[in-house]
Amino acid sequence: MYMKYRVERMDGKDMGPCFILEYKKDRHARVALAAYADACAEDNPGLAQDLRWTLEELER
């Protein structure tokens, strides 16, 4: 992968590598977001719910 975006934390803290998903225009990114929601649901149900809500809003 190559550097295409620069992402910064709002609190200014350092962060490690990240992967950007352009879910509004990439159907594969939406599939990945749904899979992530399923994967994190037990440990982070709030995040899973937010991701699913975001995906539902795109379909309206």
PDB file as gemmi writes it, atoms N, CA and C in Angstrom:
CRYST1    1.000    1.000    1.000  90.00  90.00  90.00 P 1                      
ATOM      1  N   MET A   1       0.845  -1.174   0.000  1.00  0.00           N  
ATOM      2  CA  MET A   1       0.000   0.000   0.000  1.00  0.00           C  
ATOM      3  C   MET A   1       0.890   1.237   0.000  1.00  0.00           C  
ATOM      4  N   TYR A   2       0.318   2.314  -0.413  1.00  0.00           N  
ATOM      5  CA  TYR A   2       1.089   3.543  -0.523  1.00  0.00           C  
ATOM      6  C   TYR A   2       0.374   4.668   0.216  1.00  0.00           C  
ATOM      7  N   MET A   3       1.109   5.722   0.479  1.00  0.00           N  
ATOM      8  CA  MET A   3       0.563   6.883   1.179  1.00  0.00           C  
ATOM      9  C   MET A   3      -0.290   7.705   0.216  1.00  0.00           C  
ATOM     10  N   LYS A   4      -1.590   7.744   0.467  1.00  0.00           N  
ATOM     11  CA  LYS A   4      -2.492   8.537  -0.358  1.00  0.00           C  
ATOM     12  C   LYS A   4      -3.175   9.621   0.479  1.00  0.00           C  
ATOM     13  N   TYR A   5      -3.349   9.360   1.760  1.00  0.00           N  
ATOM     14  CA  TYR A   5      -4.023  10.282   2.662  1.00  0.00           C  
ATOM     15  C   TYR A   5      -3.146  10.542   3.882  1.00  0.00           C  
ATOM     16  N   ARG A   6      -3.381  11.670   4.511  1.00  0.00           N  
ATOM     17  CA  ARG A   6      -2.760  11.951   5.810  1.00  0.00           C  
ATOM     18  C   ARG A   6      -3.895  12.038   6.820  1.00  0.00           C  
ATOM     19  N   VAL A   7      -3.842  11.199   7.829  1.00  0.00           N  
ATOM     20  CA  VAL A   7      -4.877  11.157   8.849  1.00  0.00           C  
ATOM     21  C   VAL A   7      -4.247  11.573  10.165  1.00  0.00           C  
ATOM     22  N   GLU A   8      -4.929  12.461  10.876  1.00  0.00           N  
ATOM     23  CA  GLU A   8      -4.436  12.931  12.166  1.00  0.00           C  
ATOM     24  C   GLU A   8      -5.532  12.771  13.209  1.00  0.00           C  
ATOM     25  N   ARG A   9      -5.131  12.436  14.419  1.00  0.00           N  
ATOM     26  CA  ARG A   9      -6.083  12.367  15.525  1.00  0.00           C  
ATOM     27  C   ARG A   9      -6.476  13.776  15.938  1.00  0.00           C  
ATOM     28  N   MET A  10      -7.698  13.947  16.336  1.00  0.00           N  
ATOM     29  CA  MET A  10      -8.181  15.260  16.763  1.00  0.00           C  
ATOM     30  C   MET A  10      -7.501  15.729  18.045  1.00  0.00           C  
ATOM     31  N   ASP A  11      -7.053  14.783  18.885  1.00  0.00           N  
ATOM     32  CA  ASP A  11      -6.407  15.159  20.140  1.00  0.00           C  
ATOM     33  C   ASP A  11      -4.898  15.350  19.989  1.00  0.00           C  
ATOM     34  N   GLY A  12      -4.383  15.191  18.775  1.00  0.00           N  
ATOM     35  CA  GLY A  12      -2.967  15.425  18.519  1.00  0.00           C  
ATOM     36  C   GLY A  12      -2.045  14.275  18.882  1.00  0.00           C  
ATOM     37  N   LYS A  13      -2.566  13.205  19.462  1.00  0.00           N  
ATOM     38  CA  LYS A  13      -1.735  12.063  19.840  1.00  0.00           C  
ATOM     39  C   LYS A  13      -1.258  11.333  18.592  1.00  0.00           C  
ATOM     40  N   ASP A  14      -0.102  10.677  18.741  1.00  0.00           N  
ATOM     41  CA  ASP A  14       0.418   9.869  17.637  1.00  0.00           C  
ATOM     42  C   ASP A  14      -0.502   8.683  17.390  1.00  0.00           C  
ATOM     43  N   MET A  15      -0.507   8.232  16.146  1.00  0.00           N  
ATOM     44  CA  MET A  15      -1.281   7.045  15.808  1.00  0.00           C  
ATOM     45  C   MET A  15      -0.495   6.201  14.829  1.00  0.00           C  
ATOM     46  N   GLY A  16      -0.822   4.943  14.789  1.00  0.00           N  
ATOM     47  CA  GLY A  16      -0.147   4.035  13.879  1.00  0.00           C  
ATOM     48  C   GLY A  16      -0.767   4.076  12.495  1.00  0.00           C  
ATOM     49  N   PRO A  17      -0.359   3.160  11.649  1.00  0.00           N  
ATOM     50  CA  PRO A  17      -0.899   3.098  10.294  1.00  0.00           C  
ATOM     51  C   PRO A  17      -2.419   2.889  10.320  1.00  0.00           C  
ATOM     52  N   CYS A  18      -3.067   3.391   9.315  1.00  0.00           N  
ATOM     53  CA  CYS A  18      -4.515   3.197   9.205  1.00  0.00           C  
ATOM     54  C   CYS A  18      -4.874   2.923   7.750  1.00  0.00           C  
ATOM     55  N   PHE A  19      -6.092   2.476   7.556  1.00  0.00           N  
ATOM     56  CA  PHE A  19      -6.579   2.101   6.234  1.00  0.00           C  
ATOM     57  C   PHE A  19      -7.878   2.856   6.007  1.00  0.00           C  
ATOM     58  N   ILE A  20      -7.972   3.590   4.926  1.00  0.00           N  
ATOM     59  CA  ILE A  20      -9.139   4.412   4.617  1.00  0.00           C  
ATOM     60  C   ILE A  20     -10.126   3.621   3.756  1.00  0.00           C  
ATOM     61  N   LEU A  21     -11.394   3.663   4.138  1.00  0.00           N  
ATOM     62  CA  LEU A  21     -12.460   3.052   3.340  1.00  0.00           C  
ATOM     63  C   LEU A  21     -13.394   4.158   2.859  1.00  0.00           C  
ATOM     64  N   GLU A  22     -13.519   4.314   1.571  1.00  0.00           N  
ATOM     65  CA  GLU A  22     -14.440   5.299   1.009  1.00  0.00           C  
ATOM     66  C   GLU A  22     -15.778   4.606   0.754  1.00  0.00           C  
ATOM     67  N   TYR A  23     -16.500   4.394   1.841  1.00  0.00           N  
ATOM     68  CA  TYR A  23     -17.696   3.559   1.790  1.00  0.00           C  
ATOM     69  C   TYR A  23     -18.869   4.181   1.036  1.00  0.00           C  
ATOM     70  N   LYS A  24     -18.855   5.471   0.804  1.00  0.00           N  
ATOM     71  CA  LYS A  24     -19.970   6.078   0.071  1.00  0.00           C  
ATOM     72  C   LYS A  24     -19.939   5.740  -1.413  1.00  0.00           C  
ATOM     73  N   LYS A  25     -18.762   5.493  -1.957  1.00  0.00           N  
ATOM     74  CA  LYS A  25     -18.683   5.221  -3.397  1.00  0.00           C  
ATOM     75  C   LYS A  25     -18.121   3.847  -3.749  1.00  0.00           C  
ATOM     76  N   ASP A  26     -17.713   3.082  -2.755  1.00  0.00           N  
ATOM     77  CA  ASP A  26     -17.085   1.782  -3.003  1.00  0.00           C  
ATOM     78  C   ASP A  26     -17.892   0.677  -2.320  1.00  0.00           C  
ATOM     79  N   ARG A  27     -18.570  -0.136  -3.106  1.00  0.00           N  
ATOM     80  CA  ARG A  27     -19.409  -1.191  -2.528  1.00  0.00           C  
ATOM     81  C   ARG A  27     -18.583  -2.205  -1.736  1.00  0.00           C  
ATOM     82  N   HIS A  28     -17.341  -2.409  -2.118  1.00  0.00           N  
ATOM     83  CA  HIS A  28     -16.478  -3.341  -1.381  1.00  0.00           C  
ATOM     84  C   HIS A  28     -16.152  -2.783   0.002  1.00  0.00           C  
ATOM     85  N   ALA A  29     -16.021  -1.488   0.096  1.00  0.00           N  
ATOM     86  CA  ALA A  29     -15.781  -0.856   1.392  1.00  0.00           C  
ATOM     87  C   ALA A  29     -16.988  -1.041   2.306  1.00  0.00           C  
ATOM     88  N   ARG A  30     -18.184  -0.988   1.747  1.00  0.00           N  
ATOM     89  CA  ARG A  30     -19.389  -1.205   2.554  1.00  0.00           C  
ATOM     90  C   ARG A  30     -19.438  -2.639   3.084  1.00  0.00           C  
ATOM     91  N   VAL A  31     -19.030  -3.590   2.266  1.00  0.00           N  
ATOM     92  CA  VAL A  31     -18.966  -4.988   2.719  1.00  0.00           C  
ATOM     93  C   VAL A  31     -17.948  -5.110   3.856  1.00  0.00           C  
ATOM     94  N   ALA A  32     -16.817  -4.447   3.711  1.00  0.00           N  
ATOM     95  CA  ALA A  32     -15.782  -4.477   4.749  1.00  0.00           C  
ATOM     96  C   ALA A  32     -16.284  -3.840   6.043  1.00  0.00           C  
ATOM     97  N   LEU A  33     -17.019  -2.736   5.930  1.00  0.00           N  
ATOM     98  CA  LEU A  33     -17.570  -2.074   7.111  1.00  0.00           C  
ATOM     99  C   LEU A  33     -18.566  -2.981   7.827  1.00  0.00           C  
ATOM    100  N   ALA A  34     -19.404  -3.662   7.064  1.00  0.00           N  
ATOM    101  CA  ALA A  34     -20.369  -4.590   7.658  1.00  0.00           C  
ATOM    102  C   ALA A  34     -19.649  -5.741   8.359  1.00  0.00           C  
ATOM    103  N   ALA A  35     -18.603  -6.258   7.748  1.00  0.00           N  
ATOM    104  CA  ALA A  35     -17.827  -7.342   8.361  1.00  0.00           C  
ATOM    105  C   ALA A  35     -17.151  -6.862   9.640  1.00  0.00           C  
ATOM    106  N   TYR A  36     -16.654  -5.633   9.633  1.00  0.00           N  
ATOM    107  CA  TYR A  36     -16.021  -5.078  10.832  1.00  0.00           C  
ATOM    108  C   TYR A  36     -17.052  -4.920  11.944  1.00  0.00           C  
ATOM    109  N   ALA A  37     -18.251  -4.460  11.591  1.00  0.00           N  
ATOM    110  CA  ALA A  37     -19.314  -4.329  12.588  1.00  0.00           C  
ATOM    111  C   ALA A  37     -19.609  -5.683  13.229  1.00  0.00           C  
ATOM    112  N   ASP A  38     -19.693  -6.720  12.427  1.00  0.00           N  
ATOM    113  CA  ASP A  38     -19.925  -8.064  12.963  1.00  0.00           C  
ATOM    114  C   ASP A  38     -18.770  -8.504  13.860  1.00  0.00           C  
ATOM    115  N   ALA A  39     -17.555  -8.223  13.429  1.00  0.00           N  
ATOM    116  CA  ALA A  39     -16.370  -8.676  14.165  1.00  0.00           C  
ATOM    117  C   ALA A  39     -16.211  -7.972  15.512  1.00  0.00           C  
ATOM    118  N   CYS A  40     -16.611  -6.706  15.603  1.00  0.00           N  
ATOM    119  CA  CYS A  40     -16.389  -5.955  16.841  1.00  0.00           C  
ATOM    120  C   CYS A  40     -17.614  -5.905  17.746  1.00  0.00           C  
ATOM    121  N   ALA A  41     -18.722  -6.505  17.324  1.00  0.00           N  
ATOM    122  CA  ALA A  41     -19.989  -6.371  18.045  1.00  0.00           C  
ATOM    123  C   ALA A  41     -19.910  -6.812  19.506  1.00  0.00           C  
ATOM    124  N   GLU A  42     -19.198  -7.872  19.784  1.00  0.00           N  
ATOM    125  CA  GLU A  42     -19.117  -8.364  21.164  1.00  0.00           C  
ATOM    126  C   GLU A  42     -18.266  -7.447  22.040  1.00  0.00           C  
ATOM    127  N   ASP A  43     -17.125  -7.007  21.528  1.00  0.00           N  
ATOM    128  CA  ASP A  43     -16.208  -6.180  22.310  1.00  0.00           C  
ATOM    129  C   ASP A  43     -16.587  -4.703  22.321  1.00  0.00           C  
ATOM    130  N   ASN A  44     -17.216  -4.239  21.244  1.00  0.00           N  
ATOM    131  CA  ASN A  44     -17.543  -2.818  21.132  1.00  0.00           C  
ATOM    132  C   ASN A  44     -18.915  -2.661  20.460  1.00  0.00           C  
ATOM    133  N   PRO A  45     -19.979  -2.985  21.202  1.00  0.00           N  
ATOM    134  CA  PRO A  45     -21.311  -2.956  20.598  1.00  0.00           C  
ATOM    135  C   PRO A  45     -21.737  -1.572  20.114  1.00  0.00           C  
ATOM    136  N   GLY A  46     -21.274  -0.533  20.772  1.00  0.00           N  
ATOM    137  CA  GLY A  46     -21.617   0.821  20.340  1.00  0.00           C  
ATOM    138  C   GLY A  46     -21.056   1.141  18.971  1.00  0.00           C  
ATOM    139  N   LEU A  47     -19.814   0.770  18.742  1.00  0.00           N  
ATOM    140  CA  LEU A  47     -19.198   0.987  17.435  1.00  0.00           C  
ATOM    141  C   LEU A  47     -19.911   0.159  16.373  1.00  0.00           C  
ATOM    142  N   ALA A  48     -20.203  -1.087  16.693  1.00  0.00           N  
ATOM    143  CA  ALA A  48     -20.905  -1.948  15.738  1.00  0.00           C  
ATOM    144  C   ALA A  48     -22.250  -1.335  15.356  1.00  0.00           C  
ATOM    145  N   GLN A  49     -22.968  -0.826  16.341  1.00  0.00           N  
ATOM    146  CA  GLN A  49     -24.260  -0.198  16.079  1.00  0.00           C  
ATOM    147  C   GLN A  49     -24.094   1.041  15.207  1.00  0.00           C  
ATOM    148  N   ASP A  50     -23.097   1.870  15.494  1.00  0.00           N  
ATOM    149  CA  ASP A  50     -22.849   3.075  14.687  1.00  0.00           C  
ATOM    150  C   ASP A  50     -22.522   2.717  13.240  1.00  0.00           C  
ATOM    151  N   LEU A  51     -21.698   1.704  13.045  1.00  0.00           N  
ATOM    152  CA  LEU A  51     -21.338   1.295  11.689  1.00  0.00           C  
ATOM    153  C   LEU A  51     -22.557   0.787  10.928  1.00  0.00           C  
ATOM    154  N   ARG A  52     -23.363  -0.014  11.593  1.00  0.00           N  
ATOM    155  CA  ARG A  52     -24.568  -0.539  10.935  1.00  0.00           C  
ATOM    156  C   ARG A  52     -25.550   0.577  10.603  1.00  0.00           C  
ATOM    157  N   TRP A  53     -25.685   1.533  11.503  1.00  0.00           N  
ATOM    158  CA  TRP A  53     -26.564   2.676  11.250  1.00  0.00           C  
ATOM    159  C   TRP A  53     -26.066   3.468  10.042  1.00  0.00           C  
ATOM    160  N   THR A  54     -24.760   3.680   9.965  1.00  0.00           N  
ATOM    161  CA  THR A  54     -24.172   4.398   8.830  1.00  0.00           C  
ATOM    162  C   THR A  54     -24.487   3.682   7.525  1.00  0.00           C  
ATOM    163  N   LEU A  55     -24.336   2.373   7.511  1.00  0.00           N  
ATOM    164  CA  LEU A  55     -24.632   1.597   6.303  1.00  0.00           C  
ATOM    165  C   LEU A  55     -26.116   1.659   5.945  1.00  0.00           C  
ATOM    166  N   GLU A  56     -26.974   1.603   6.954  1.00  0.00           N  
ATOM    167  CA  GLU A  56     -28.416   1.697   6.697  1.00  0.00           C  
ATOM    168  C   GLU A  56     -28.779   3.054   6.104  1.00  0.00           C  
ATOM    169  N   GLU A  57     -28.167   4.111   6.596  1.00  0.00           N  
ATOM    170  CA  GLU A  57     -28.437   5.456   6.084  1.00  0.00           C  
ATOM    171  C   GLU A  57     -28.047   5.588   4.614  1.00  0.00           C  
ATOM    172  N   LEU A  58     -27.002   4.909   4.206  1.00  0.00           N  
ATOM    173  CA  LEU A  58     -26.572   4.966   2.808  1.00  0.00           C  
ATOM    174  C   LEU A  58     -27.595   4.339   1.869  1.00  0.00           C  
ATOM    175  N   GLU A  59     -28.348   3.386   2.369  1.00  0.00           N  
ATOM    176  CA  GLU A  59     -29.317   2.675   1.536  1.00  0.00           C  
ATOM    177  C   GLU A  59     -30.636   3.423   1.401  1.00  0.00           C  
ATOM    178  N   ARG A  60     -30.824   4.475   2.158  1.00  0.00           N  
ATOM    179  CA  ARG A  60     -32.086   5.243   2.102  1.00  0.00           C  
ATOM    180  C   ARG A  60     -32.083   6.214   0.966  1.00  0.00           C  
TER     181      ARG A  60                                                      
END                                                                             
